[in-house]
Amino acid sequence: ARLRALRTVRRTEPGAAAPAAPEADADPIADLRRSFLAQLPERRQALRSHWQSAAGGDPAAADEVRLIAHRLAGTGATFDQPAVGTQARRVETALLAWRARPGETDLRAAVDTALADFEAAVSAALGPSAAADAAPASTDAPPPTPTSAPAAPPTPPASRPARSEASTDPQPGTVEAGTGAGPEVKAEPSATATLWAVGIAPMLLTTLSPLELQLRTFADLDAALSALEAGVTAPAATLIGTAMLGRPEAIARLRARAPLALYSGRGSLADRIAGVHAGAETCFAATVDQALLGEWLEMRCVPRVGDALRVLLIDDDPIFIALCSNLLSGNGFVVRAMEHPYALCEELAEFEPDVLLLDLYLRDCTGLEVATALRQFPGWSNLPIVFLSADHELAHQAAALGAGLDDWLSKPFEAVQLRQVVQTRALRGRRLRARVDTDPLTGVLSASSFENRLGIEVGRAQRYGRALSLVLIDPDELGALADAQGRGAADRLLCLLAQQLGQRVRRSDLLGRGHGAAFALALTETGGDVAGCVIETLRSTWQRSAADAAQPPALAGFSAGLAALRAGENAPALHERALRALRAARRAGGNRLLRMTELGDQADSGCGPEMPKTTSSGRGSLM
């Protein structure tokens, strides 16, 4: 199902002209460097003014001095001004010493000296023409006013696409500021992925047949390399047997064309180490596991563009936000930035990031405090957090680890280092969540995960006045099938139903196991009438499929209960109404859909005689 859903998506703004192609010599990093230099005189002035107020007894001004100096210490070397960064760090260190013992004149003089050296470094960075600006500011000049306004309330995301469209996820390379979604994402199917198997007996690959990919086998590495030299298109991934490990040069040539995995009949640690040494990204033991292989292909080889890694960045320095966004957004990441953590919980629920990048020092709090508070929310306790800071103190890094930090990047850092850390942490977190959130039998969301996600979707629908329908589905007489043909037959029927449901719902919908039902389906942007028609169409299709998969044919049907979200209703109440409708469908004999009407609590039939092609909610045909 994962591979079947692979899509190539492109971003379009409805009614807008295509963006002009960038100039060949455009360099956003160079533009940011020029912007950094242009702001240096203003920051130099702000440091001097705030220090004069701090020396006069204003603790808030001292906080501003540290904040500005800390920012410059991290971004100075990043923008090729190491002297500015070094002197800014001296200012921060001297200030901290003076604040610990403000009565000592020597420590105050050390701040004055460090500040003068910083001003000299700024003048040198700006050139001789800026030397006249280095004079200390008048003591009568008030310090700049901090700009710590609360974040604006979230704006409603763009309406989700009709059922004929595949995804609402942003395209990689997108940078989003604050809350709110970007333009719609269109989708079109991509070609089937190709997997090469080298040096593996064909009978061992029979478990791969259900996966929708093209499988091509080769007797040895020479045959695979000859195919590449003959112009055959490189595969999405290559699976090699352990007997091939004795030829590292040939493996390296093959690995240069596609990601590599190892098949080991034993799956021993020695084989796995040898595979890692040869450059294999993972190892499959004994019978190749379809779910693990599908996950590896999706994550590492042919990822969906719509499933680009989502990065949420919190930093109160706009230039640094722009820098990180530019370094990440062109490399398969979707970046959303916040300058303040006030609306972090809402942003997490709306954006659902794979990793959080967090500055250690923010204006009104520290990143350590934000991380500690965030870990108290069960839903985000496992979100990977990476700190970005110019602070090199080991004690601070140790405290961050104690708060649940996953990684630490010290400013300045290389672009490749940032990308590698973010990708590694995000992929690892995504895999962990997938295994925790997924039902091992059917591959859909587990019941608890579905419940959590439903709460988020209900909250979003209530905030923005959107429609949402919940359907609970149960195959009829599943227990009788298990008694007659064994538990395995019942499990196969459940997997078949999960597969058909997964093929026919949008990626913006939620599909999982249900409490009190086999499956639960949340249809976003969908009112009760359209949802009823969707399920009735699916039920008719399912009857034919289930009749072929199970005997006797009397078992080939399912009961469903439908409830459309009411204004002010929460997720548990919506689930309870859908469950009552499902129970009514069972009592009525099964193999039917009943709906809890929006105006009353009675259950009625779920679909009119004719299925509409389009609706005011934007939802189209299921098929």
C-alpha positions as CSV (number, residue, x, y, z in Angstrom):
1,A,0.0,0.0,0.0
2,R,2.9,2.3,0.7
3,L,4.5,1.8,-2.7
4,R,1.1,2.1,-4.4
5,A,0.7,5.5,-2.9
6,L,4.0,6.8,-4.3
7,R,3.3,10.1,-6.0
8,T,5.2,12.9,-7.8
9,V,3.6,16.1,-6.6
10,R,4.0,19.7,-7.9
11,R,3.0,22.9,-6.2
12,T,0.6,25.2,-8.0
13,E,-1.1,28.4,-6.8
14,P,-4.7,28.4,-8.1
15,G,-5.2,31.4,-10.5
16,A,-1.5,32.5,-10.2
17,A,1.1,32.7,-12.9
18,A,4.0,30.4,-12.8
19,P,7.0,32.0,-10.9
20,A,9.7,33.4,-13.0
21,A,12.9,31.4,-13.3
22,P,15.6,32.6,-10.9
23,E,18.6,34.3,-12.4
24,A,21.6,32.1,-13.0
25,D,23.8,34.1,-10.7
26,A,21.2,34.4,-7.9
27,D,22.8,33.4,-4.5
28,P,20.4,33.5,-1.5
29,I,23.3,32.8,0.9
30,A,25.3,35.8,-0.5
31,D,22.1,38.0,-0.2
32,L,21.9,36.9,3.5
33,R,25.6,37.7,4.0
34,R,25.0,41.2,2.6
35,S,22.0,41.6,4.8
36,F,24.0,40.5,7.9
37,L,26.7,43.1,7.1
38,A,24.0,45.8,6.5
39,Q,22.5,45.2,10.0
40,L,25.9,45.2,11.8
41,P,25.9,49.0,12.4
42,E,22.4,48.8,14.0
43,R,23.3,45.9,16.2
44,R,26.5,47.6,17.2
45,Q,24.5,50.7,18.2
46,A,22.0,48.5,20.1
47,L,24.7,46.8,22.1
48,R,26.3,50.1,23.1
49,S,22.9,51.6,24.1
50,H,21.7,48.6,26.0
51,W,25.0,48.3,27.8
52,Q,24.8,51.9,29.0
53,S,21.3,51.2,30.4
54,A,22.5,47.9,32.0
55,A,25.4,49.6,33.6
56,G,22.9,52.1,35.1
57,G,21.0,49.2,36.8
58,D,18.5,48.0,34.2
59,P,18.5,44.2,34.3
60,A,16.2,43.9,31.2
61,A,18.8,45.9,29.2
62,A,21.5,43.4,30.4
63,D,19.4,40.6,29.0
64,E,19.2,42.4,25.6
65,V,23.0,42.8,25.6
66,R,23.5,39.0,26.1
67,L,20.8,38.1,23.6
68,I,22.3,40.3,20.8
69,A,25.9,39.3,21.6
70,H,24.9,35.6,21.7
71,R,23.3,35.9,18.2
72,L,26.3,37.6,16.7
73,A,28.6,35.0,18.3
74,G,26.9,32.3,16.3
75,T,26.2,34.1,13.0
76,G,29.5,36.0,12.7
77,A,31.6,33.1,11.5
78,T,28.6,31.7,9.6
79,F,28.7,34.8,7.4
80,D,32.5,34.8,7.0
81,Q,33.1,37.3,9.8
82,P,34.9,35.2,12.5
83,A,36.4,38.3,14.2
84,V,32.9,39.7,14.7
85,G,31.7,36.4,16.2
86,T,34.8,36.1,18.4
87,Q,34.5,39.6,19.9
88,A,30.7,39.1,20.4
89,R,31.4,36.0,22.4
90,R,33.9,38.0,24.5
91,V,31.2,40.6,25.2
92,E,28.8,37.8,26.3
93,T,31.4,36.1,28.5
94,A,32.4,39.5,30.1
95,L,28.8,40.4,30.7
96,L,28.0,37.1,32.4
97,A,31.0,37.6,34.8
98,W,29.9,41.2,35.5
99,R,26.3,40.2,36.2
100,A,27.5,37.6,38.8
101,R,29.4,40.4,40.6
102,P,28.1,43.8,39.4
103,G,29.9,45.8,42.1
104,E,33.4,45.0,40.8
105,T,34.7,47.8,38.6
106,D,37.3,45.6,36.9
107,L,34.5,43.4,35.6
108,R,32.6,46.4,34.3
109,A,35.8,47.6,32.6
110,A,36.2,44.2,31.0
111,V,32.7,44.6,29.4
112,D,33.7,48.1,28.1
113,T,36.9,46.7,26.6
114,A,35.2,43.7,25.0
115,L,32.5,46.0,23.6
116,A,35.2,48.4,22.2
117,D,37.0,45.5,20.5
118,F,33.7,44.3,19.1
119,E,33.0,47.7,17.6
120,A,36.4,47.7,16.1
121,A,35.8,44.3,14.5
122,V,32.5,45.5,13.1
123,S,34.3,48.6,11.6
124,A,36.9,46.3,10.0
125,A,34.2,44.1,8.6
126,L,32.3,47.1,7.1
127,G,35.4,48.8,5.7
128,P,37.0,52.2,6.2
129,S,33.8,54.1,5.2
130,A,32.1,52.8,8.3
131,A,34.8,53.8,10.7
132,A,33.0,57.1,11.5
133,D,30.0,55.2,12.8
134,A,32.1,53.5,15.6
135,A,31.8,56.3,18.0
136,P,29.9,55.4,21.3
137,A,26.3,56.3,21.4
138,S,25.2,59.2,23.6
139,T,24.2,58.2,27.1
140,D,21.0,60.1,26.6
141,A,19.9,57.8,23.8
142,P,17.3,55.3,24.9
143,P,17.9,51.7,24.2
144,P,15.9,50.0,21.4
145,T,12.6,48.7,22.4
146,P,12.5,44.9,22.5
147,T,10.1,43.5,19.9
148,S,8.6,40.5,21.7
149,A,5.0,40.7,20.6
150,P,3.0,37.5,20.9
151,A,2.7,35.4,17.7
152,A,-0.3,36.0,15.6
153,P,-3.2,33.5,15.8
154,P,-3.1,30.7,13.3
155,T,-4.7,31.3,9.9
156,P,-6.9,28.6,8.5
157,P,-5.1,26.2,6.1
158,A,-6.1,26.1,2.5
159,S,-9.1,23.9,1.8
160,R,-8.1,20.3,1.2
161,P,-8.4,18.9,-2.3
162,A,-11.2,16.8,-3.7
163,R,-11.1,13.0,-3.5
164,S,-9.6,12.8,-7.0
165,E,-6.5,14.6,-5.8
166,A,-4.0,12.8,-3.7
167,S,-2.3,15.0,-1.2
168,T,-2.2,18.3,0.7
169,D,1.4,18.0,1.9
170,P,3.8,20.8,1.0
171,Q,6.4,20.3,-1.6
172,P,10.1,19.9,-0.5
173,G,11.9,23.2,-0.9
174,T,9.0,25.1,0.7
175,V,9.6,27.6,3.4
176,E,6.6,28.6,5.5
177,A,6.6,31.3,8.1
178,G,4.3,30.8,11.1
179,T,1.0,28.9,10.9
180,G,-1.1,28.2,7.9
181,A,-0.7,25.9,5.0
182,G,0.5,26.8,1.5
183,P,-1.2,26.3,-1.8
184,E,-2.8,23.1,-2.8
185,V,-0.6,20.2,-3.9
186,K,-1.6,18.4,-7.1
187,A,-0.6,14.8,-7.6
188,E,0.0,12.5,-10.6
189,P,1.0,8.9,-10.4
190,S,4.7,8.0,-11.0
191,A,6.2,5.0,-12.7
192,T,6.5,1.8,-10.8
193,A,9.7,1.5,-8.8
194,T,12.3,-1.1,-9.8
195,L,14.2,-3.4,-7.4
196,W,17.3,-5.3,-8.5
197,A,18.1,-8.6,-6.8
198,V,21.7,-9.7,-7.3
199,G,23.0,-13.1,-6.3
200,I,19.8,-14.2,-4.5
201,A,17.8,-17.3,-5.3
202,P,14.5,-16.5,-7.0
203,M,12.5,-18.7,-4.7
204,L,13.6,-16.5,-1.8
205,L,12.1,-13.5,-3.5
206,T,8.6,-14.9,-3.8
207,T,7.4,-12.8,-0.8
208,L,8.0,-9.7,-2.8
209,S,5.4,-10.4,-5.4
210,P,2.5,-8.6,-3.7
211,L,4.5,-5.4,-3.7
212,E,3.8,-3.1,-6.6
213,L,7.3,-2.9,-8.0
214,Q,9.3,-4.3,-10.9
215,L,11.7,-7.0,-9.7
216,R,14.7,-7.9,-11.9
217,T,17.2,-10.6,-10.9
218,F,20.9,-11.0,-11.7
219,A,23.1,-14.0,-11.1
220,D,26.1,-11.9,-10.0
221,L,27.5,-8.4,-9.8
222,D,29.0,-8.6,-13.3
223,A,25.6,-9.2,-14.9
224,A,24.1,-6.2,-13.0
225,L,27.0,-3.9,-14.0
226,S,26.8,-5.1,-17.6
227,A,23.1,-4.0,-17.6
228,L,24.0,-0.6,-16.4
229,E,26.8,-0.2,-19.0
230,A,24.3,-1.2,-21.7
231,G,22.1,1.7,-20.7
232,V,19.5,0.0,-18.6
233,T,17.9,2.5,-16.3
234,A,19.3,2.3,-12.8
235,P,17.0,0.7,-10.2
236,A,15.3,2.5,-7.3
237,A,17.3,0.1,-5.0
238,T,19.5,-3.0,-5.1
239,L,19.3,-6.1,-2.9
240,I,22.5,-8.2,-2.9
241,G,23.2,-11.6,-1.3
242,T,26.0,-12.2,1.2
243,A,28.0,-14.2,-1.5
244,M,28.5,-10.9,-3.3
245,L,30.4,-9.2,-0.4
246,G,33.8,-10.4,-1.6
247,R,33.9,-7.8,-4.4
248,P,33.9,-4.4,-2.8
249,E,34.9,-2.5,-5.9
250,A,32.0,-3.9,-7.9
251,I,29.6,-3.2,-5.0
252,A,30.9,0.4,-4.8
253,R,30.1,0.9,-8.5
254,L,26.6,-0.5,-8.0
255,R,26.0,1.5,-4.9
256,A,27.0,4.7,-6.7
257,R,23.9,4.2,-8.9
258,A,21.3,3.2,-6.3
259,P,20.8,2.6,-2.5
260,L,22.0,-0.8,-1.4
261,A,20.6,-3.4,1.0
262,L,21.9,-6.9,2.0
263,Y,20.0,-10.1,2.1
264,S,21.4,-12.6,4.7
265,G,19.8,-16.0,5.2
266,R,21.2,-16.1,8.8
267,G,20.8,-12.4,9.6
268,S,23.8,-12.8,12.0
269,L,25.6,-9.8,13.4
270,A,28.8,-10.7,11.4
271,D,26.8,-10.6,8.2
272,R,25.3,-7.3,9.1
273,I,28.6,-5.7,10.0
274,A,30.0,-7.0,6.7
275,G,27.1,-5.4,4.9
276,V,27.6,-2.1,6.6
277,H,31.3,-2.3,5.7
278,A,30.3,-2.8,2.1
279,G,28.0,0.2,2.1
280,A,24.6,-1.5,2.6
281,E,22.0,0.7,4.3
282,T,20.1,-2.2,5.9
283,C,19.9,-6.0,6.1
284,F,16.9,-8.3,5.5
285,A,17.1,-11.7,7.1
286,A,15.5,-15.0,6.1
287,T,12.2,-14.4,4.3
288,V,12.2,-10.8,3.0
289,D,9.8,-8.8,5.1
290,Q,7.4,-6.9,2.9
291,A,6.6,-4.2,5.4
292,L,10.3,-3.5,6.3
293,L,11.3,-3.5,2.6
294,G,8.4,-1.2,1.7
295,E,9.4,1.1,4.5
296,W,13.1,1.2,3.4
297,L,12.1,1.8,-0.2
298,E,9.8,4.6,0.8
299,M,12.2,6.3,3.3
300,R,15.5,5.9,1.6
301,C,15.0,5.1,-2.1
302,V,11.9,6.5,-3.7
303,P,10.3,8.8,-1.1
304,R,7.2,10.6,-2.0
305,V,7.7,14.3,-2.6
306,G,4.6,14.9,-0.6
307,D,6.2,13.1,2.3
308,A,9.2,15.4,2.5
309,L,10.7,15.7,5.9
310,R,9.1,18.5,7.9
311,V,11.3,20.8,9.9
312,L,10.0,23.3,12.5
313,L,12.6,26.0,13.4
314,I,12.3,28.2,16.5
315,D,14.8,31.1,16.5
316,D,14.3,34.8,17.2
317,D,17.0,35.9,14.7
318,P,15.4,36.5,11.3
319,I,18.7,36.3,9.4
320,F,19.5,32.9,11.0
321,I,16.0,31.7,10.2
322,A,16.5,32.7,6.6
323,L,19.9,31.0,6.5
324,C,18.7,27.6,7.9
325,S,15.6,27.7,5.6
326,N,17.8,28.3,2.5
327,L,20.2,25.5,3.5
328,L,17.4,23.0,4.1
329,S,14.5,24.0,1.8
330,G,16.3,23.1,-1.5
331,N,17.3,19.7,-0.3
332,G,14.0,17.7,0.2
333,F,12.8,19.5,3.4
334,V,9.8,21.5,4.2
335,V,10.7,24.3,6.7
336,R,8.3,26.3,8.9
337,A,9.8,28.9,11.2
338,M,8.6,30.6,14.4
339,E,10.4,33.5,16.2
340,H,8.5,32.8,19.5
341,P,7.3,29.6,21.1
342,Y,4.0,31.0,22.3
343,A,1.9,29.0,19.8
344,L,4.1,26.0,19.6
345,C,1.5,23.4,20.6
346,E,-0.9,24.7,17.9
347,E,1.9,24.7,15.4
348,L,2.9,21.1,16.2
349,A,-0.7,19.9,15.8
350,E,-1.1,21.8,12.5
351,F,2.3,21.1,10.9
352,E,3.2,17.7,12.4
353,P,7.0,18.2,12.1
354,D,9.5,15.3,11.9
355,V,12.1,17.3,13.8
356,L,12.3,20.5,15.9
357,L,15.3,22.8,15.6
358,L,15.5,25.0,18.7
359,D,17.8,27.9,19.6
360,L,19.2,27.6,23.1
361,Y,18.6,31.3,24.0
362,L,15.3,32.9,23.0
363,R,14.0,36.4,24.0
364,D,11.6,35.5,26.8
365,C,12.8,32.0,27.7
366,T,15.5,29.4,26.9
367,G,15.3,26.5,24.5
368,L,16.0,24.2,27.4
369,E,12.8,25.4,29.2
370,V,10.8,24.9,26.0
371,A,12.1,21.4,25.5
372,T,11.5,20.5,29.1
373,A,7.9,21.7,28.9
374,L,7.3,20.0,25.5
375,R,8.4,16.6,26.8
376,Q,5.6,16.8,29.3
377,F,3.0,16.4,26.5
378,P,2.7,12.6,25.7
379,G,2.0,13.3,22.1
380,W,5.3,15.0,21.5
381,S,7.5,13.3,24.1
382,N,9.4,11.5,21.3
383,L,9.7,14.3,18.8
384,P,13.4,14.7,17.8
385,I,14.8,18.0,19.1
386,V,18.1,19.5,17.9
387,F,19.6,22.5,19.6
388,L,21.3,25.2,17.6
389,S,23.5,27.4,19.7
390,A,26.8,29.3,19.8
391,D,27.1,28.1,23.4
392,H,30.0,25.6,23.7
393,E,29.6,25.0,27.5
394,L,29.6,21.2,28.2
395,A,27.5,21.8,31.3
396,H,24.8,23.4,29.2
397,Q,24.9,20.6,26.7
398,A,24.7,18.0,29.5
399,A,21.6,19.8,30.9
400,A,20.0,19.8,27.4
401,L,20.6,16.0,27.2
402,G,18.8,15.6,30.5
403,A,15.8,17.6,29.1
404,G,15.4,15.1,26.3
405,L,17.6,16.7,23.6
406,D,18.5,14.4,20.7
407,D,21.4,16.4,19.1
408,W,23.4,19.6,19.5
409,L,24.8,21.7,16.7
410,S,27.3,24.4,17.7
411,K,27.3,27.6,15.6
412,P,28.9,28.1,13.1
413,F,28.2,24.7,11.4
414,E,28.6,23.5,7.8
415,A,25.6,23.2,5.6
416,V,26.2,19.5,5.0
417,Q,26.4,19.0,8.8
418,L,23.0,20.6,9.3
419,R,21.4,18.6,6.6
420,Q,22.8,15.3,7.7
421,V,21.8,15.8,11.4
422,V,18.3,16.9,10.5
423,Q,17.8,14.1,8.0
424,T,19.1,11.4,10.3
425,R,17.1,12.5,13.3
426,A,13.9,13.1,11.3
427,L,14.1,9.7,9.5
428,R,14.8,7.9,12.7
429,G,11.9,9.6,14.5
430,R,9.6,9.0,11.6
431,R,10.5,5.2,11.6
432,L,9.9,5.0,15.3
433,R,6.6,6.7,15.1
434,A,5.5,4.5,12.2
435,R,6.2,1.3,14.2
436,V,4.6,2.6,17.3
437,D,1.6,4.1,15.5
438,T,0.9,1.2,13.0
439,D,-1.2,-1.9,13.6
440,P,1.2,-4.8,12.9
441,L,-1.5,-7.0,11.2
442,T,-3.1,-4.6,8.8
443,G,-0.5,-1.8,8.4
444,V,-3.1,1.0,9.2
445,L,-3.0,3.3,12.3
446,S,-3.3,1.6,15.6
447,A,-6.5,2.3,17.6
448,S,-4.7,4.6,20.1
449,S,-2.9,6.5,17.4
450,F,-6.1,6.9,15.4
451,E,-7.8,8.3,18.5
452,N,-5.0,10.9,19.0
453,R,-5.0,11.9,15.3
454,L,-8.8,12.1,15.3
455,G,-8.7,14.6,18.2
456,I,-6.3,16.8,16.2
457,E,-8.5,16.7,13.1
458,V,-11.6,17.4,15.1
459,G,-10.0,20.4,16.7
460,R,-8.8,21.7,13.3
461,A,-12.3,21.2,11.8
462,Q,-13.9,23.1,14.7
463,R,-11.4,26.0,14.5
464,Y,-11.9,26.6,10.8
465,G,-15.5,25.5,10.4
466,R,-14.7,22.5,8.2
467,A,-16.8,19.4,7.7
468,L,-15.6,16.0,9.0
469,S,-17.2,12.6,9.1
470,L,-16.3,9.5,11.1
471,V,-17.1,6.0,9.9
472,L,-16.7,2.8,12.0
473,I,-16.6,-0.4,9.9
474,D,-16.9,-4.1,10.9
475,P,-16.8,-7.1,8.6
476,D,-19.9,-9.2,9.2
477,E,-19.7,-12.5,10.9
478,L,-15.9,-12.3,11.3
479,G,-16.0,-14.6,14.4
480,A,-18.0,-17.2,12.4
481,L,-15.3,-17.1,9.7
482,A,-12.6,-17.6,12.2
483,D,-14.4,-20.6,13.7
484,A,-15.1,-22.2,10.3
485,Q,-11.7,-21.6,8.6
486,G,-9.3,-20.5,11.4
487,R,-8.0,-17.3,12.7
488,G,-5.7,-17.0,9.7
489,A,-8.7,-16.7,7.3
490,A,-10.2,-13.9,9.4
491,D,-6.9,-12.1,9.5
492,R,-6.5,-12.3,5.7
493,L,-10.0,-10.9,5.3
494,L,-9.1,-8.0,7.7
495,C,-5.9,-7.3,5.7
496,L,-7.9,-7.4,2.4
497,L,-10.4,-4.8,3.7
498,A,-7.6,-2.6,5.1
499,Q,-5.9,-2.7,1.7
500,Q,-9.1,-1.7,-0.2
501,L,-9.8,1.1,2.3
502,G,-6.3,2.3,1.9
503,Q,-6.5,2.4,-1.9
504,R,-9.7,4.4,-1.9
505,V,-9.2,7.1,0.6
506,R,-7.2,10.3,0.3
507,R,-3.9,10.8,2.2
508,S,-5.5,13.6,4.1
509,D,-8.1,11.1,5.6
510,L,-7.3,8.9,8.6
511,L,-7.6,5.1,8.5
512,G,-7.0,3.0,11.5
513,R,-8.2,0.2,13.8
514,G,-11.2,1.3,15.9
515,H,-12.3,1.0,19.5
516,G,-15.4,-1.1,19.3
517,A,-14.9,-1.8,15.5
518,A,-12.4,-3.4,13.2
519,F,-11.6,-0.1,11.4
520,A,-12.2,3.6,11.8
521,L,-12.2,6.1,8.9
522,A,-12.2,9.9,9.3
523,L,-13.1,11.7,6.1
524,T,-11.8,15.3,6.3
525,E,-13.6,18.1,4.4
526,T,-16.5,15.7,4.0
527,G,-20.1,16.1,5.1
528,G,-22.4,13.2,6.1
529,D,-24.2,12.9,2.7
530,V,-21.1,12.6,0.7
531,A,-19.4,10.3,3.3
532,G,-22.4,8.0,3.1
533,C,-22.2,7.7,-0.6
534,V,-18.5,7.1,-0.4
535,I,-19.0,4.2,2.1
536,E,-21.9,2.7,0.1
537,T,-19.8,2.6,-3.0
538,L,-17.0,0.9,-1.1
539,R,-19.4,-1.5,0.5
540,S,-20.6,-2.7,-2.9
541,T,-17.1,-3.2,-4.1
542,W,-16.1,-5.0,-1.0
543,Q,-18.9,-7.5,-1.3
544,R,-17.5,-8.8,-4.5
545,S,-13.9,-8.9,-3.2
546,A,-14.8,-10.6,0.1
547,A,-17.0,-13.2,-1.6
548,D,-14.0,-14.4,-3.5
549,A,-11.8,-14.3,-0.4
550,A,-14.0,-16.1,2.1
551,Q,-16.5,-18.9,2.1
552,P,-19.5,-19.0,2.5
553,P,-20.4,-15.9,0.5
554,A,-22.9,-15.0,3.2
555,L,-19.9,-13.6,5.1
556,A,-19.1,-11.2,2.3
557,G,-20.3,-7.8,3.7
558,F,-19.6,-5.2,6.4
559,S,-21.6,-3.1,8.7
560,A,-20.8,0.6,9.1
561,G,-21.9,3.5,11.4
562,L,-21.5,7.1,10.3
563,A,-21.6,10.3,12.2
564,A,-20.9,13.8,10.9
565,L,-19.2,16.3,13.2
566,R,-21.5,18.8,14.9
567,A,-20.5,22.3,15.9
568,G,-18.8,22.3,19.3
569,E,-18.6,18.5,19.4
570,N,-15.4,16.8,20.6
571,A,-13.8,13.6,19.3
572,P,-15.1,11.2,22.0
573,A,-18.7,12.4,21.5
574,L,-18.3,12.0,17.7
575,H,-16.9,8.5,18.2
576,E,-19.8,7.5,20.5
577,R,-22.4,8.5,18.0
578,A,-20.7,6.6,15.2
579,L,-20.4,3.6,17.5
580,R,-24.2,3.7,18.2
581,A,-24.9,3.8,14.5
582,L,-22.7,0.8,14.0
583,R,-24.4,-1.2,16.7
584,A,-27.8,-0.3,15.1
585,A,-26.5,-1.6,11.8
586,R,-25.5,-4.9,13.4
587,R,-28.9,-5.2,15.1
588,A,-30.6,-4.6,11.8
589,G,-29.0,-7.6,10.3
590,G,-25.6,-6.3,9.1
591,N,-24.3,-5.6,5.6
592,R,-25.5,-2.0,5.7
593,L,-24.5,1.6,6.6
594,L,-26.5,3.6,9.2
595,R,-25.9,7.2,10.0
596,M,-26.5,9.3,13.0
597,T,-28.3,12.4,11.6
598,E,-27.0,15.8,12.5
599,L,-30.4,16.9,13.8
600,G,-31.2,13.9,16.0
601,D,-29.8,10.8,17.6
602,Q,-31.7,8.3,15.6
603,A,-29.8,6.3,12.9
604,D,-31.0,6.4,9.3
605,S,-29.8,5.2,5.9
606,G,-26.5,6.6,4.9
607,C,-26.8,7.5,1.2
608,G,-29.4,8.8,-1.3
609,P,-30.2,7.0,-4.6
610,E,-27.6,8.9,-6.6
611,M,-24.0,9.7,-5.7
612,P,-23.0,13.3,-6.4
613,K,-19.9,13.9,-8.6
614,T,-19.0,17.1,-6.7
615,T,-20.2,18.8,-3.5
616,S,-19.8,22.2,-1.9
617,S,-17.2,20.7,0.4
618,G,-15.0,20.0,-2.5
619,R,-15.1,16.3,-2.1
620,G,-15.4,14.2,-5.3
621,S,-16.0,10.7,-6.2
622,L,-14.5,7.9,-4.2
623,M,-13.7,5.9,-7.3
